[in-house]
């Protein structure tokens, strides 16, 4: 059975075919580079695989301001939080520059051509997105460490961030859709969580899937969560035990979401 159309009409895919990557990596030696934060790496992966569809790049200024005011992109698609690449004030970066984007180990993961560069105001964004500017809020506190410039432009992704754990559960949106279709249901109940599942969660999700006659997607966030949260290694083992022992294997899929949460 077919699932509904992906949000925005089609899944974005920014990952360059393997045959092109060696040539592109050779060019990286001649380019200025930006080292991405853990949050930006999570965002890049979700942009690259289509999890943030219809976004195909870090937001430009028009989309950013529309999201803050109306929770929508310029094209009208609902999108409640900004997805920006924020960088330090130095070194200078000009419009039209090509940048190599690197992970924390200095591996080149993507290229960007800079089409836009603009500033942002932490207090304005915090109030619009979080409803507070209180520095005791964990994300408000984190905002003080972000760079003052935002860059946007077309992305070419060479490789997704490397995650050595639970690789069989790290499925792209396209892979998730294929697995769900293989289960044979056209309806899906998706449960996204950053916490361990308790007995009430199990009952709630199981009954919801049965009520709609659909599949169940357990889709936990394993990117950045709140300080003090249970680590994802422990949480994923809990999810695995529940899926293997308690949920109906004929209608349940466990897939990890490398999301940097905004909360």
C-alpha positions as CSV (number, residue, x, y, z in Angstrom):
1,X,0.0,0.0,0.0
2,X,1.2,3.5,-0.7
3,X,1.8,6.2,1.9
4,X,0.7,9.8,1.7
5,X,2.9,12.2,-0.4
6,X,5.9,13.5,1.5
7,X,5.5,16.9,3.1
8,X,6.1,19.6,0.5
9,X,5.4,17.2,-2.4
10,X,8.7,15.3,-2.7
11,X,11.6,14.2,-0.5
12,X,14.7,16.3,-0.9
13,X,18.0,14.4,-1.5
14,X,21.2,16.5,-1.4
15,X,23.7,13.6,-1.1
16,X,26.0,13.6,-4.1
17,X,26.6,10.2,-5.9
18,X,29.7,8.4,-4.8
19,X,31.3,8.6,-8.2
20,X,31.4,12.4,-8.0
21,X,32.7,12.7,-4.4
22,X,36.5,12.1,-5.1
23,X,36.6,15.0,-7.6
24,X,34.7,17.3,-5.2
25,X,36.9,16.4,-2.3
26,X,40.0,17.4,-4.3
27,X,38.5,20.9,-4.7
28,X,38.0,21.3,-0.9
29,X,41.7,21.9,-0.4
30,X,41.4,25.2,-2.3
31,X,38.3,26.4,-0.4
32,X,37.8,28.3,2.8
33,X,36.0,26.1,5.3
34,X,33.6,26.3,8.2
35,X,33.5,23.8,11.1
36,X,30.0,22.8,11.9
37,X,28.7,22.5,15.5
38,X,27.0,19.3,16.6
39,X,23.6,21.1,16.1
40,X,24.5,22.2,12.6
41,X,25.6,18.7,11.7
42,X,22.3,17.3,12.8
43,X,20.5,19.9,10.8
44,X,22.7,19.2,7.8
45,X,21.9,15.5,7.9
46,X,18.1,16.2,8.1
47,X,18.4,18.6,5.2
48,X,20.4,16.2,3.1
49,X,18.1,13.2,3.5
50,X,14.8,15.1,3.1
51,X,13.7,15.0,6.8
52,X,13.3,18.8,6.6
53,X,11.6,18.7,3.2
54,X,10.7,21.0,1.6
55,X,13.8,22.8,2.8
56,X,16.8,22.2,0.6
57,X,19.3,24.5,2.4
58,X,19.8,26.3,5.6
59,X,17.1,29.0,5.7
60,X,17.7,32.4,4.0
61,X,16.5,35.6,5.6
62,X,13.1,35.7,4.0
63,X,12.2,32.2,5.2
64,X,13.7,32.9,8.6
65,X,11.7,36.0,9.2
66,X,8.5,34.4,7.9
67,X,9.0,31.5,10.3
68,X,9.5,33.8,13.3
69,X,6.3,35.8,12.5
70,X,3.9,33.2,10.9
71,X,5.4,29.7,11.5
72,X,5.6,29.3,7.8
73,X,8.1,29.4,4.9
74,X,7.8,32.0,2.2
75,X,6.0,29.4,0.0
76,X,3.3,29.0,2.7
77,X,4.5,25.6,4.0
78,X,4.1,25.2,7.8
79,X,7.6,25.2,9.4
80,X,7.5,26.3,13.1
81,X,11.3,26.6,13.9
82,X,14.3,28.2,12.2
83,X,17.0,26.0,10.7
84,X,20.0,28.2,10.2
85,X,23.7,27.9,9.7
86,X,25.3,30.4,12.2
87,X,29.0,31.2,11.9
88,X,31.5,33.4,13.7
89,X,32.1,37.0,12.6
90,X,35.6,36.1,11.4
91,X,37.0,35.2,8.9
92,X,35.2,37.3,6.4
93,X,32.9,35.5,3.9
94,X,31.6,37.1,0.8
95,X,28.5,36.4,-1.3
96,X,29.4,33.9,-4.0
97,X,32.2,32.2,-2.0
98,X,32.3,28.4,-2.0
99,X,32.8,26.9,1.4
100,X,33.8,23.4,2.6
101,X,31.7,22.4,5.6
102,X,33.6,20.2,8.0
103,X,32.6,18.0,11.0
104,X,34.2,18.1,14.4
105,X,37.0,15.8,13.1
106,X,37.7,18.1,10.2
107,X,36.2,15.8,7.6
108,X,34.6,17.6,4.7
109,X,30.9,16.7,4.7
110,X,29.4,19.2,2.3
111,X,29.9,22.3,0.1
112,X,27.9,25.5,0.1
113,X,27.8,28.4,-2.3
114,X,27.0,31.5,-0.2
115,X,24.0,33.2,-1.7
116,X,23.0,35.1,1.5
117,X,24.6,36.3,4.7
118,X,22.6,38.1,7.3
119,X,22.5,38.8,11.1
120,X,20.0,37.7,13.7
121,X,18.9,38.8,17.1
122,X,18.9,36.2,19.9
123,X,16.2,37.9,22.0
124,X,13.8,38.3,19.1
125,X,14.2,34.7,18.1
126,X,14.0,33.3,21.6
127,X,10.7,35.2,22.3
128,X,9.2,34.2,18.9
129,X,10.2,30.5,19.1
130,X,10.3,29.7,22.8
131,X,8.1,32.4,24.3
132,X,10.8,33.5,26.7
133,X,14.2,35.2,26.9
134,X,15.0,33.8,30.3
135,X,18.6,32.6,30.3
136,X,17.7,29.6,32.6
137,X,15.9,28.1,29.5
138,X,18.5,25.6,28.1
139,X,18.1,26.7,24.5
140,X,18.1,30.4,25.4
141,X,21.4,29.8,27.2
142,X,22.8,27.9,24.2
143,X,21.9,30.8,21.9
144,X,24.5,32.9,23.5
145,X,27.2,30.6,22.1
146,X,25.9,30.8,18.5
147,X,27.7,32.9,15.8
148,X,26.3,36.3,14.8
149,X,26.1,35.6,11.0
150,X,23.8,33.3,9.2
151,X,24.8,31.8,5.8
152,X,22.5,30.3,3.2
153,X,22.9,28.8,-0.3
154,X,22.8,25.6,-2.3
155,X,24.3,22.6,-0.6
156,X,26.2,19.6,-2.0
157,X,26.5,16.9,0.6
158,X,29.3,14.4,0.3
159,X,28.7,12.2,3.3
160,X,26.3,12.1,6.2
161,X,27.7,12.5,9.7
162,X,29.2,9.2,10.9
163,X,27.4,7.5,13.8
164,X,29.0,4.2,14.8
165,X,26.2,3.0,17.0
166,X,22.9,1.4,16.1
167,X,23.6,1.7,12.4
168,X,20.9,-0.7,11.3
169,X,18.3,1.7,13.0
170,X,19.6,4.9,11.4
171,X,17.3,5.0,8.4
172,X,16.8,7.9,6.0
173,X,13.2,9.1,5.3
174,X,13.2,7.3,2.0
175,X,14.2,4.0,3.8
176,X,11.6,4.6,6.5
177,X,8.9,5.0,3.9
178,X,10.0,1.9,2.1
179,X,9.9,-0.2,5.3
180,X,6.5,1.2,6.3
181,X,5.1,0.4,2.9
182,X,6.5,-3.1,3.1
183,X,4.5,-3.6,6.3
184,X,1.4,-3.3,4.1
185,X,-0.4,-0.4,5.9
186,X,-1.4,2.9,4.3
187,X,-1.9,4.6,7.7
188,X,0.9,5.2,10.2
189,X,0.9,6.3,13.8
190,X,4.3,8.0,14.5
191,X,5.6,8.5,18.1
192,X,8.6,10.8,18.4
193,X,10.2,10.9,21.8
194,X,13.4,11.9,23.7
195,X,12.5,9.9,26.8
196,X,12.5,6.2,27.7
197,X,9.2,4.5,27.0
198,X,7.1,3.6,30.0
199,X,4.2,1.2,30.2
200,X,1.6,3.9,29.5
201,X,3.5,4.9,26.3
202,X,3.5,1.4,25.1
203,X,-0.3,1.1,25.7
204,X,-1.0,4.5,24.1
205,X,1.0,3.8,21.0
206,X,-0.2,0.3,20.5
207,X,-3.9,1.2,20.9
208,X,-3.5,4.2,18.6
209,X,-2.1,2.1,15.8
210,X,-4.8,-0.5,16.3
211,X,-7.5,2.2,16.3
212,X,-6.6,3.5,12.9
213,X,-5.7,0.1,11.4
214,X,-2.2,1.2,10.7
215,X,1.5,0.7,11.3
216,X,3.4,2.1,14.3
217,X,6.6,4.1,13.8
218,X,8.7,4.5,17.0
219,X,10.9,7.5,16.0
220,X,13.1,8.7,18.9
221,X,15.3,11.7,18.7
222,X,19.0,10.8,19.1
223,X,20.7,14.0,18.2
224,X,20.9,16.9,20.7
225,X,18.3,16.7,23.5
226,X,18.0,18.6,26.7
227,X,20.8,18.7,29.2
228,X,20.3,16.0,31.8
229,X,18.2,13.7,29.6
230,X,18.8,10.0,29.6
231,X,21.6,9.2,27.1
232,X,20.5,7.8,23.8
233,X,22.5,4.5,24.2
234,X,20.3,3.5,27.2
235,X,17.1,4.8,25.6
236,X,17.6,2.9,22.3
237,X,18.1,-0.4,24.2
238,X,14.8,0.2,25.9
239,X,13.1,0.9,22.6
240,X,14.6,-2.3,21.1
241,X,13.4,-4.4,24.0
242,X,9.9,-3.1,23.7
243,X,9.8,-3.6,19.9
244,X,11.2,-7.1,20.1
245,X,9.1,-8.4,23.1
246,X,5.9,-6.4,23.3
247,X,4.9,-4.7,20.1
248,X,3.4,-6.5,17.1
249,X,6.4,-7.0,14.8
250,X,4.1,-7.1,11.8
251,X,3.1,-3.5,12.2
252,X,6.0,-1.8,14.1
253,X,9.1,-0.1,12.9
254,X,11.9,1.4,15.1
255,X,14.0,4.1,13.3
256,X,16.2,6.7,14.9
257,X,16.0,10.4,14.2
258,X,19.2,12.5,14.4
259,X,17.3,15.6,15.4
260,X,18.8,18.5,17.3
261,X,15.8,19.4,19.4
262,X,14.6,23.0,20.0
263,X,13.2,23.1,23.5
